[in-house]
């Protein structure tokens, strides 16, 4: 099974969506954003949060592709911001452990 960061590197989305997500991730705060997206309560670990966010993003992307009327561009961007933010935190933690 692929690790989470490898799975993220193979994710292909429209350039404008990813650009918005990268810009938004500059202001990403885990404690403020994750509860709103995943539900309130105990925050999951970075890996578990990323897996759940990727599931949600997959559903949103399927809605986008099928022109589903319930598709929310803003929610999709919010989820992508959280994915990029969590991935950055996870990479930094892994780099810190490696040194």
C-alpha positions as a printed Julia matrix, in Angstrom:
99×3 Matrix{Float64}:
   0.0    0.0     0.0
   1.25   3.47   -0.84
   2.03   5.87    1.95
  -0.1    8.98    2.31
   2.4   11.44    0.87
   2.93   9.27   -2.22
  -0.83   9.09   -2.7
  -0.99  12.88   -2.48
   1.77  13.32   -5.04
  -0.27  11.33   -7.58
  -3.4   13.42   -7.01
  -4.27  15.32  -10.19
  -6.67  18.23   -9.98
  -7.22  21.36  -12.08
  -4.36  23.83  -11.77
  -6.59  26.66  -10.53
  -8.01  24.51   -7.7
  -4.54  23.51   -6.55
  -3.22  27.04   -6.8
  -6.05  28.29   -4.61
  -5.36  25.47   -2.15
  -1.64  26.28   -1.93
  -2.35  29.97   -1.36
  -4.98  29.16    1.27
  -2.68  26.69    3.02
  -0.35  29.55    3.94
  -2.92  30.57    6.59
  -3.93  27.01    7.54
  -4.39  26.47   11.26
  -5.16  22.89   12.19
  -7.05  23.7    15.39
  -9.34  26.15   13.61
  -9.91  24.45   10.26
 -10.07  20.71   10.95
 -12.99  20.75   13.42
 -15.11  22.66   10.92
 -14.31  20.16    8.16
 -14.21  16.86   10.06
 -16.51  17.56   12.97
 -15.87  18.82   16.43
 -14.22  16.74   19.1
 -10.75  15.29   19.44
  -8.52  16.12   16.47
  -7.21  13.04   14.67
  -3.53  12.47   13.99
  -2.13  13.94   10.79
  -2.24  10.67    8.84
  -5.8    9.84    9.89
  -6.92  13.39    9.16
  -5.34  13.25    5.7
  -7.03   9.94    4.88
 -10.45  11.32    5.89
  -9.85  14.56    3.99
  -8.85  12.58    0.9
 -12.07  10.54    1.11
 -14.13  13.74    1.29
 -12.13  15.31   -1.53
 -12.67  12.23   -3.71
 -16.42  12.54   -3.27
 -16.3   16.26   -4.05
 -14.19  15.66   -7.13
 -16.66  13.04   -8.37
 -19.44  15.61   -7.93
 -17.37  18.19   -9.83
 -16.71  15.86  -12.74
 -20.34  14.75  -13.0
 -21.65  18.33  -12.82
 -23.67  17.42   -9.73
 -25.85  20.34   -8.63
 -24.91  19.76   -4.98
 -21.2   20.35   -5.72
 -19.68  23.16   -3.65
 -16.55  24.75   -5.07
 -15.85  26.54   -1.79
 -16.05  23.31    0.23
 -13.78  21.61   -2.31
 -11.19  24.38   -1.96
 -11.5   24.25    1.86
 -10.83  20.51    1.82
  -7.87  20.93   -0.56
  -6.44  23.68    1.68
  -6.64  21.31    4.65
  -5.01  18.51    2.63
  -2.12  20.73    1.58
  -1.76  22.12    5.11
  -1.8   18.69    6.75
   0.66  17.34    4.19
   3.06  20.19    4.93
   2.82  19.51    8.67
   3.34  15.78    8.12
   6.37  16.35    5.86
   7.9   18.75    8.39
   7.41  16.2    11.17
   8.99  13.45    9.07
  11.95  15.67    8.18
  12.39  16.55   11.84
  12.48  12.85   12.77
  15.0   12.14   10.03
  17.49  14.67   11.34
